[in-house]
Amino acid sequence: MENCCGLLTSKQEPVPLKSVEVELEVRDHVATVVSTLNYENKEDKPLEAVFVFPMPGDAAVCHFSATIGQTQIVAEVKEKQKAREEYDDALSSGQQAFLLEESDQSPDIFSLSVGSLPPGESASIRLEYVTELAVQADEGLRFVLPAVLNPRYHPQGSEGVQVTSVPASLVPYSLSFSARVSSPRPVSKVESNCPMDPLKYLNTEQSQATVKLAAGHKFDKDVELLIYYKDAHQPTAVVEAGQTSAKPGTLMGDPLVMLSLYPEFPQAVMSSLASCGEFVFLLDRSGSMGVPMNNNEGSQTRIGSARDTLLLLLKSIPMGCYFNIYSFGSSYEHIFPKSVEYSEKTMEEALKKVEGMEDDLGGTEILEALKHIYSQACIPNQPRQLFVFTDGEVGNTKEVINLVKKNSASHRCFSFGIGEGASSALINGLAKEGGGHAQFITGIDRMQPKVMQSLRFALQPAVVDISVKWDLPKGVSVSVLSPPITTLFQGQRSLIYAQLTGQSPKAAEGSVTVKYSLAGHPSQNKLHFNLKPAEDSGLTVHRLAARTLIRSLEMVEDEEVVEGGEPDEGVKKKKVVELSVQSGVSSAFTAFIAVNKGSGETIQGPLVRRNVPTPMPMMAMCGGGASGGRMMGRPIPRMVSCSMPMRRTVMEASPSAQMVNVGVMEASPSAQMVNVGVMEAQSCKSMESCGRRNCSMSKKSKGMVSCSMPMRRTVMEASPSAQMVNVGVIEAQSCKSMESCGRRKNCSMSKKSKGMKTLLTAMRRTVSSCVRRPTSKGVVQRESLNCSLDIEPQQPPRDPLLQLVSLQKASGCWELDPALAAAVGKTSEEVENTKPASENKEVWATILALIWLHGFKMDAQKEWELLAMKAVSWLRAPNAPCVAECVEAGNTLLGCKVQKDALGI
């Protein structure tokens, strides 16, 4: 094997990207991010390096420059096709050029091309973007540096972006990350899902602080920061002066104001929840939903967590509502032909179907499922609330969001991005255009509390008749740049960008009043602000406002842009390009282009292209494929559900290579993802006899078996510089006489079998331990590996909270039975014998359940709060004469001290 120096791709090609340095500055709720990418060509030929990477979907990319030696070239924003042509022309003439462009399919994917990097030369690329930070349920501000680019599923026939991915542990470049946080209020804490150095305060008021990412980031997750301020989220206004070089009266030449509003609703109104509504739950069942929620041992899968969440949702929605559950993959399914009234019968029927839901529906084609939902007539006096659960791995993001926008008048959409690398453009776009709320569940986050917060939002009365009134000094006028506010939620920020025209006297003040109606109660919030521009704000507000305008224009149809006359397909694009070029902010129709014209020397020799890999979690590669679709322009790996004898070739690296990954499973004869070790299923001729390598199959198994497989292992040591070990392209070449081998995503057997999943789990736990045994260099061994693969994996004990919740009836009550006794940790006799004689069994059981929740599960109150309210409403009906006596007896039995008032009864 040829020795290669430096960092290598998974195809043993050198990677010219050496390191990524990220500096974050957070001012209140606005983040400015500066990324520096350092390239070096250690080959003997000129290179073109192409790097496809994720970005926050709502980021305003506003600066791009390249430094070669002592020369800095600042890029310009140009129409995308012109920029591409200029880039190609520069390369063909032997010049250096740099191109940064947004994906046509999704605004959260960018492509960076570094062209004609001569042998031995280095280049430093700097890009900058600004973004607003989202408010979380616990009032933290969430910043995410996307490090993981998950494969995006593209429907059959559509084109995607070409991307190169490797397992997270094999990313061949380093990341450094530092953050500086400042606010008018003290910074109380900064938390992260990644190891961080301790927070350092820069002043005695603790209003400024810095934090750094600890060395050795593994690229197995996005870098997430949660920033908490004391007395957080007060309404604020920031006035920013225009650019001195820009013409007055233009977007960049005039002052702009950014208003941050946090409406406070009357408590009496907030405590009353709606008792009507049509709740439609749309669940992603693509293969990537089988990935664990995090990297911890025994972590629940995404689909498993979603099932538990649906249980909580179905127990929490009020009587009198309507509901239905859809699921989607390459196709879609629904439990009921149309939404049905919520009752004990329909709830139980739905829960039985939910229990059997697996990640077995193929790709991630959400569009057709949404079209079917919107084709269903709305139910009178039952406002439609759509809850979408997905890992966000779709390629036709803009098409999906446009569909939601077209139907925004008929529903509200609440979206949930599950796992690392979920498309922020999709998740935020669904909620924004659907008038709902977006949530992201990553790392060790529990899905349930975030989803239940959104359910509370959905059950709260809708805010209507929203209007904004400005009061400004004479001679000053205002033009609002943001789309009209259509949704307000308690504790959630609403932003307004506006352009101020005219002269104002010094120290002049203005005010803005937001009026709205909530449950028939007129309300208003007023904010006073100084018109004097803030110091040292740069052009952050202008860039965010430009981004808001650009995104709004990109989302409208061409005919909506035309003011009178016949629609012209190019009008929208023309307006976006003009605004993008004027503001220096990227768009779907523009790109940043920089050409080094100063050296005067042409670069000789043929240009070699190198694709810089992005990190992709190993399990995402195993579980993300689909039949018939495309992943970022490449055929999707397919997985089969059949028993496979295996031949494994293992290449061991030097001691510095400490990670072994079991990898991509393809049914194609050509394994396109490069991983060490090929495991082939040559022939499965019978479900009862595997027929090769002494693999005996249990007739009682549902697909995967306990087999003893002799394995041939070839051990090769790579050179010390090749710091990569790739494990496992699994190829299924032939599976005969099975009911339906198919592909994993569309296999009828998969829906009844956990065989493939069992094999994957066993492989992850056993293969790595087998291949790491020390051996002599070059030795070929033949050994027997005894893999006992149980078909039905050991089911972990159900969470006690979910066990109790599963027993609740649709009306809100519990029944007194052995299951309830076990859920609260008592025997049937103990529960029966301590029941007050005058009280009926259901009241006693319901009060016991409420006491247990308050006594033992207050840390999860957000998860059970709504179903407890149902129980209290049921108890308040005229069927509970001895509540106080039951509460006292229940406390004695369970060893608690919960007061009757605390229960709400």
N, C-alpha and C positions, 0 to 999 in steps of 0.2 A: 504494500500500500504506500502511496506517495506521502512523504512527510510534508505537512503544511505548517507554517509558522503562524502564530497569533490566533485570534478568535476564528472559529469555523461555524458555518451553518450546518444543519443536519445532513446536508449533502457533501460535507467535507469541503465546502467552498469558504474562502476567507470572508469575514464580515468587516466591511470598512468602518461601521459605526462602533466606536470604542466606549463612549460613555454619554450619559444624559444627566444634565444638571438642571434642577428645577428650583426656582426661587418664587415663593408665594408671599404676596403682601395683601393682608386683609384689613380693610378700613370699614369698620362697622359691619355691614352685610355685603360689601362689594369686594371681590377678589381680583387682583391683578397677578397673572402668572407669566413668568419669563422662563422659557426652556432653552437651554443651550445644548446642542447635539454636536459632539466632537467626532470628526471622521479622520481616518488615516488610511492611505493606500499603501500597503506593504507588498503588493504584487509588482510584477515587472511590466504590467500593461496598464494603460489608462482605464479608469472605471467609471461606470454610472451606477450609483447606489440608489435603490428605490425602497422607501420605507413607508408602509401603510400602517397607520396607527389610530387609536381612538382619541376623541376629544369630547369634552362636555357638549351636549347637543345645543345648548343655548349660549355657547361662548362666542364672543366677538373677537375674532382674530384680527389684530390691528397693526402688527409689525412683523416683518420678516427680513432678515439680513444675513449676509455671509461674510466671513473674514478669512482671507487666504494670505498667510504671511502677515504683512503690515497693511494690507489693502482691505478696506471694508466696502461692501457693495450693499446698498439698501434697495430692497425690492419695491417694485411698483405694482399697484393693482390694475389689471387690464382684463378686458373681456376674455373669457376662458379659452376660446379657440385661438384667438390672436396670441395669447400667452403661450399656448402649446406650440404654435407654429414658430414663434420667436425662440423658444427653447430648442426645438428641433434644428432650426437654422443655425443656432449658435454651436450646437454639438457637431453638426456636419461640417462647419467651417473651422473646427478645432479650437473653439472658445469654451471657456467654462460657463456653465449656466445652472441656475437653481430655480426649481418650480415647486410651489406649494398650492395644492388645490383641494377643494372640498368634494366629496363624493356626490355624484349626481343622484344616487339613491337615498342617501341619509346624511344629514348635516353633522353627525357625530363621528364620521370617518374622514380622515385626511390622508393625502398622499404627498410625500416629500421626495423629489427627485434631485439628486446631486450629480451633475453631469461633468464628464471629462476631468476627473480628478487624476492628475498625472502620477506616475510611480514615485513613491517616497514622499508625496505631498500630503499636508494636513489641511483641513477646512473646519471652521467652526460656524455652525448654523444657529441663529438666534431667532426664536419666534415668541411673540407675546400675545396674550389674549386677556380679556376681562370678562367677568361673569358675576351674576348675582347668586348669593348663597341661599338655599332653601331652608325654611324653618321646619324643624322636626317636631314630633309630638311632645317631646320634653323641653321644647323651647331652645334646643341647640341649633346652631347654624351648621349645615353640612357642606363641606367641601370634598370633592372627589377628584383625585388625579387618576384618570383611567390608565391602568397599566395592562389590563387584560382585554384583548380584542377577540371576543367569541366569534365562531363562524356564524355568518348570517345566512339563513335559509332563503333561497330565491325560488319562487314557483317555476314550474316547468316552462322552459322557453325564454325566461327572462335572463338578462345579463347582470353580472355582478362585478365587483371590484376584485382584481387579482390580489391575493394576499398570501404571504408566506408565514406559517406559524410553526412553532416548536413547543414542546412541553415547557412549562414555566421554569423548571429547574435547569433547562439547557439554554436559557437566553444568554447570548454571548456578549452582552455589554452591561455596564454597571449603571446604577441610578443613585444620585444624591439629591436630597430634598430638604429644604429649610423653609420655615415660615415665620413671618413677622406679623403680629396681630396688634391692631390699635383701635380704640373706640373711645367716645366721650365717657363711657362707663367702664368700671373695672372689669378686667378679664378674670372670671372666677376659675375657669379650668379649660384645658384643651385635652380631648381624648382622641385616641386613634386605634384603628384595628391592626396597626403595624407597630413593631417596637420603636419607641421614640426616646431620645435623650430627654432628661428632665426639663420642664418648662422653666424659662428664665425671665424674670420681670426686669424691665428696663427703667422703671421709675417707681417712686414710693407710692403713687396712686394706683399702681398695678393696672394702669390703662394701656400699657404697651408690654408686649412679651414676645419672646422668640422660642422656637422649638425646632428640633432637627430629627430627621429619620435616622435611626440607628444604622450602622454600616451592615452591609450584607443582605439587602432586600432580595427576596427570593422570586419576585415577579409572579407569585401564585395568587395574588389578589390586587385589587385596586387599592391605592393609598387613600384612606378616608380620614378626615379630621372632623371632629365635632367641637365647635367653639361655643363656650357659654359665657355670657356677660351677666353681671349683677344688674337687677332691674331691667331685664332685657326687653327689647322690642317696644320701645316708645315711638310714637309717630315722629318722623323727622322730615326735613326738607334740605336739600343741598342745591345751591345755585352755583353754576359753573360758567366762567367767562368763555366767550367764543375764541376761536383761533385768530390771532392777530393778522395772519397772512390771508385769511379767508374773507370773502366779500360779505359785508353786512347785509342782512336779510336772507342769508342762506343758512342751512342747518348748522354748518360748522362755524359760521361767522357770528351768529347771535348767541347770547347767553341761553342756557337751558336750565331747567329745574327738574330734579328728581324727587318725587314725593313718595315716602314710605308710610303707608297707612295700616294701622292695626285696629280694626273696628272692635268695639266692646259692646256686646249685646246685653240687654237686661236679663238678669239671672232668672227672673220668673218665666221669661219666654224660653230661655235655654233649657230649663228643667222639664219643659213639656215636649215630649217626643211625638212625632206623627204616628198615627195608627193606620196609615194607609200607604200604598205604594206598590209598584211592581218591581221586584228585585230579580234581575237577570244576572246570573253568575257565569262568566266565560273562562274556562280553565284550559291552560296549555297542557296538552298531553303528548308533546313531541318527545323524542328520545332524550334530548338534553335535560328534560325534567327529572330524569333518573339520577342525575348527578347529586352527590351529597351537598347539603347546605353550606358546609365548611369543611376544612381539612382535619378536624378533630376526629379521633377514633370513635366509631359508632355513630357518627353524625347522621341525622335523619335526611332522607332524600328530599329534593324539592317537591316532588309529587306527594310524598308522605306528609310533609308539612302542610301542603295545600289541602289534602284531605281532612286533616285535623281542623284547619281553618274553616272549611266548609261546614264541618260539624258545629262549630261555635256559631257561625252565621245562621245556620238553619234553626238553631235553638233560640237565637236572639231576635229574629224578626217578629213583629207583633202579629197577633191574630187579626184577621181581616185583610191582610196583605195578599198579594199574588206573587208567585215566583216561578222560575224555571232555571235549569242548569244546562249549559252548553259546554262541550269540550271540543278541542280542535287539534289537528295535526296536519297530515296531508289531506284529510277529510275532516268533517265535523259531525258531531252527534248531539242529540238533545234528549233529556229524560222524558219530557212531555211534549206532545205536538205543539202546544202553545202554553202560555203561562197559566197556572192553576191556582185556585184559592188555597192559602196556607191552612192546613188542618193536620190533625194527628195522622190521618191516613196518608196524605200527600207527603208530609214530612218523612214518615217512616219509609215510604216507597223511594223517596229521593236518597235517603241515607244509605239504603241497601245498595243502590246503584253507585253512590260515591265510594263506598268501601271497596268496590271492585275496580275502581279507576286506576290505571297504570300508565306509565310513559310508553304507550304502545301504538300511537296513532300516526307516527311518521314524522314528516317535516313540520314547519311552523307556518302554515297557510291560514292566517287569521282572517284574511279579507272576506272569504266566502262565508265564514261563520257570522261575521258582522253584517254582511248583506242580508242573510236570512233573518237575523234578529230585527233589523230595521224594516224588513218587509212585513213583520207582524204588526197588526193594528194595535195602537195603544189602548189600554183599558180606561174608560172614562173615570175621572176622579181618583186614578191610581197613578201618580207620577212615576215614570220609568227611571230606575236607577241601575246602571250597568256597572258591574264589577269585573275587571279584566285582570287575570293572573297569568303572567308570562315571564319567561327569562329574557324576553325581548330580542331574540335572535332571528329577526326577520330582515329581509333585504328591501322590500317594497314599502319602506317606512312612510314616505310622503303620500303614497296612494292610500294607505290605511288611515293616516291622520286626516286626509281630505274627506274620506268617507264619513268619519266621525263628525267633522265640522259641518258637512251638509245636513246631518241629522241632529245637530246640537239643539234645535228648538224642541225636539220631542223627548229629550232625556238628559240626564247627567251621567258622566262617565268617570269612574274612580279606577285608577290603574295602579298596579303593583308590579314592580320590577324585582325579580327573584334571582339572587345569586350574583357573583362577580361578573362584570362585563355586560350586564343587561343594558340595552340601548337606552341611554338617557333621552335621546331624541324621540324615540317611540313612546316611552312611559310618560314623560312630561308633556309631549304633544297630545296624547290621548286625553289627558286630564284638562289641559289648557283649552283645547278646542271643544271638549265635551262638558265644560263648566263644572268639573269635579275637582279631585285632589289626587296628587301622585305620591306614592310611597315607594321606597327602595328597601329591600331586605337583603342584607349582605352579612358575611362573616358569621358571628354568633348571634346576630339579631334573631329574635323570635318574630315570626310572621303575624301571629295572632293579635298582639296588642296594637300593631299598626293598622291592621285591617279593621279591628273593632273601632278604632278612632274614626276611620272613614265611614263606618256604618253609622256612628253617631252623627257625623256630618250629614249623611244621607237622610237620617230620620229627623234632623232638625228642620224647622220650617224654612222654606226657600226664601232668600232675600230677594225682594222684587222692587221695581220702580227706583232703580239706582240712578242717581244724578250727581253731577259734580258742578259746583258753582265757584267761580273765581272772583275775588275782590282785590283789584290791583290799583295802584295809584294812577292818576290821570296821565295819559300819554303813553302808558304801557299796555300792550295787548298780548294775548296768549293764544298759541296754537297747540292743541293737545296732539301729541305724536303717538301715544299708546292707543290700542284698540279700546273701545268702550268697556268699562267694567261690567261684567254680567254675573259675577259670582262673588259673594263674600262669605267667609267662614270665620268663626270665632277663633282668635289667636293666630290667624294666618295673615301674612303680609300681602297687601295689594300695592302695586307700583304704578305710578303715573309719570310719564315723561312729557314735558311741555317746552315749547320754544317761546322765549320772551322777546318781544320786539318793541323798540322805542326807548326813550331815555327816562330814567327814574332819578329823583333827587336822592342825595346821599342819605343813608340810614332809613330809607323808605322800607315799609313793610307791606306785605300782602297776606292774603289768607285764602284758603280753599275749604269748602264745606261739602262733605259727602252726605247726601240724603238718601234714605232708603226706607222700605217698609218691611217689617218682620212680624209675621203672624198677625197682621192687621194693626200693628203698633208702628206709627211713624217714628223714625229715629234719625239722628244726624251726628256726625263727628266733624269738628272744626279744627284746623291747624293753621297757626300763624307762623310766618317765616320772614326772614330778612332778605331783601333783594340784593344785598351786597354779595358779590361772588366769593366763594370760599377760596382760601389760599392753598397752593400746592396740590390742587386736585387734578392738574394736568388736563387731559381731555377724556377722562374715564366716562363721565356722564354722557358726553357727546357720542362716544363710541357705543355705549349701551343703547342709547336712543336710536342711533343709526341701525344697530343690529335689530332692534324691535321693529323698526319700519321695514327693514329688508325682509325679515321673516314674515311679517304681515302681508307684504306684497307677494312673496313667493307662494303663500298659501291660497291666494285668491285666484279665481279663474280669469283668463285673459279678457273676457267680455265685461267683467266687473271693473276692470281698470280703465276702460275706454269711457271717456266723457262725451257721450253723444256720438252718432254716426255708427258705421259698421264696425264690429270688433276686429281687431288686428292681432294676430297671434304673437307678434313681436313687441307689442306695447308694454306688456308686463316686464319682459326681459330688458327692454330699453330703460325703463324706469329704475329697475333694480341695478343695472350696470352703472347708470349715472350716479345713483346714490352710493353704491359701493366704491366707485372710483373717487368720488368727492370726499367721502369720509375715511377712506383707507381701510375699510372693514370688509372682510371676505364675504362671498355669497355663493349661491349655487351656480351663478352664471359668470363668475369672475375667478381669477387666480392671481397669486403673487408671482412675479417673474423678476429675476435678477440675472444680468449677464456681465461677466468680467471682460470689459473691452479695453482695459488699460495696459495689459502686459505686452501686447503686440506680438506675442509668440503663439504660434499654433501648436496644438498638442498632436503629436504624431502617433500613428499606430491604430489598430482596430480597437474600438471601444467595447469593453466587457461589462455586461450588466450583472450586478449583484443585488439580490433582493434581501433586505434586512428583515429578519424574522421578528414577529411580535409574540409575546407570551400567550399561550393558550393552555388552561389547566388540562392535565392529562385526561381526567374523566370527561371533560367536555368533548375531547376528541373521540373518546370511546362511545359516548352517548349521543353525539350530536347529529348523526347522519340521517338520511331519509332517502327513500326510494324515489327516483325520478326527478329530484330537484338538483339545485346547484348551490354551492357554498362559496360566495365571493368569486364566482366565475369558474369554479373547479367542481368536477363531479364529487358528490358527497360520499364519504365512506359508508359502506353498507354493512350491516351486521346480520348474521344468520342465527336462527334458533335451532341448532341441531347439535347432537353430541359429536365431539371431534377428538380423535386421537391426534397427538401433536408431535411435530418434530421441531426442536428448538435449537437455533444456533445463537450462541451468546458471545458477544465481544466485550471483554473487560477492559476498562481503561486504567490509567495510572491511579495511584492512591488518591490523587487530588480530585478525581471524578467520583464523587460520593453519592451520586443519585442514579438509581436505575429505575426506569419507567416502563411500565407495561402499557402497550400503546394502541395504535390505531387498528381497527378491525375492518378489513375490506373484503367484499366478495369479488372484487375485480381481480383478474390475474396479475395486473400490474399494480404493485403497492406504491401509491403516490406519496404517502407520508413516510418519512424515513425514520425508522426506529430499529433498535437492535433486536435481532431474533425473529425468525419467521416461523410461525406456527400454522401448519396447514392441515386442513381437514380434507383428506384425499377422497374418501368415499364413505358415506353412511348409507349402507344398503338396506338397513332394516331398523325399525324402531326397537326391536328386541335384541339385536345383535350388531354391535359396531363393526366387528369383523376384522379389525386390524390392531396390532400391538397389544394383544391380550386384554382388550378393553371389554369387560363384561358389563352388561347393562341390566339394571334391575327392572323387571316387568312392571313394578308398581310405580316407577318414577314417571314424572310428567315430561321428561325431556332431557334433563341432564342426569348424569349417572355417577356412581362411585366407580372409578376405574383405576387400575394399576397400569401405568404407562412407562415402559422403558423409554428412556430418552437419550438421544445422542447429543452431546454438548461439545462444541468446538470452542475453545477458549483462546482468544487472541488479545494481546495487550497492545493498546494504541500507544503512540508516542506521547511523552509527557505533555507536549503542547496541545494535543488534541483532547481537550477537557470535556469530552462529551461521551455519554453512554446512551444509546437509544435502544429501547426494548420494545419489540413486539408488533410487527404487522401480522395479523392473523388472517389467513385467507381460507375461505370455504370454497373449495373447487367443485365439489359434487355432493349433493345430498339427494339420494334416490329413495323412492317408495315411502316418503313421509307424507302425511296428510297434507301439509302445506309448509314447506320450508320457508319459501318466500324470502323476504328481507325482514330484518328485525322489526322495522317500523310497520310493516303491513302483514306480518305473519299471523295467521289465525291461531297458530299454536302459541304464539307469544302471549296472547291475551289470557291463556289458561295456564301458562307455565312461567315459572320464575327461573327456568334453567339457565338462560344466558346470563341473567343477573347473578345467579349463584356462581357460575363459572368465573365471571369477572371478579367477584368478591374473593373467591378462593385464589385466583391467580394473583390478585394484588397482595394477598397475605402470604402466599407460599412460594411464588416464583422467585421473588427477589431474594428470599432466604436461600433458595437453592442455588442461584447463580452467583452468589457472593462468596462461596467457599473458596479458599485459596487453592490454587492449582499451579502446576509447573507450566512455564511458558511454552505454548505450542502443543500441549498435550491434548489428544483427542480421547475423550472418555465415553464410555457407554455405561449408563446406570439406570436403575429403575426408580422412578419417582412415584410414590404412592399418594395419589390425590384423592382424598375422600370428599366428594362433592355432594353434600346433602341437597336434595331437591327442594324441600320446603325449609328455608332458613329459619333459624330460631327467632321467633317473634319476640321483640323486647316487651317487657311488661308495659301496659298502657299507663300513661301519665295519670296519676290519681285524680287530678282536676278534670281531665277529659273523660275519665271513667264516670265521674259523678255527672258531668254535663250530659253525657250520652244517655243517661237514664231519665232526664227531664222530659216531660210531655210538652206537646205544642202549646197547651194552655198556660204553661208555666209551673205546674205543680210536679211533685214527685210521688211515686207510689211506694208504699211500705212493703219491701220485699227483701229477700236475702242479698240481692245485688246492691241495693242501697246500703244495707248494713255493712257489707264488705267495703263499699266505697268510703264510708266514714270510719272504717277501722274497728267495727264492732261485730258481734255475732247477732244472728237473727233473734236469739232469745233475749239478749241484752236490750235490743231496740224495742222488741215487743213488750217486754215486762216493765219498761220505764215509761211507756206511753200513758199520759193522763187519761183516766177512764172516760171522761166526758168528751174527749176530742176524737174526731174521726182520723183514720189512718193517713189519708192524704195530707191533711193539715200538719199532722205530727211529722210526717216524712219531709214535707217541704220546709218546715221550720228547722229540722235537723240539718238539712242540706244548706240552708242559709247560714246557720251558726257555724257549720264546718268551713264554709267559704270565708266568712269574716274572721274566724279564729285561726285558720291555718293557711289561707291563700290570699292574704291582703297584698302580697307582693305582685300578684297577678290580677289585681282588681280590675284593671282596664279590660281584661279578657272576659270576665264573667259579669261585669257590671250590668249590662243590658239584659241578660237572661235572669239576673237576680231581680231587676225591676219588674220583669214579667211575673216572677213568682210572688213578689209583694202585691202587685195588682190583683193577682188571683186570690191572695189571702184577704185582701180588703173587701172582697165580695162577701155577701152575707152567709158565709159558711164557716167562720172561724170564731166561735164564741169564747174560747179559752186560750187565746194567744199568749197572754202573760204567763200562764201556768206552763204552757209548752216550752216557752223560752227558758224558764227557770229549770225545768226538767232536762231540757236539751243541753244546757250549759253544764249541769251536773254530770250527765252521761259522757259528754265529750271532753270534760275538763277545761272548759272555756269560761270566759267572763264577758260575753258579748251582751251589751245592753239592748233592750227591745227597741229603743229609739235608733240605735245604730243600724238595726236591720231595716228601718224605714217602715215599720208596721206599728 
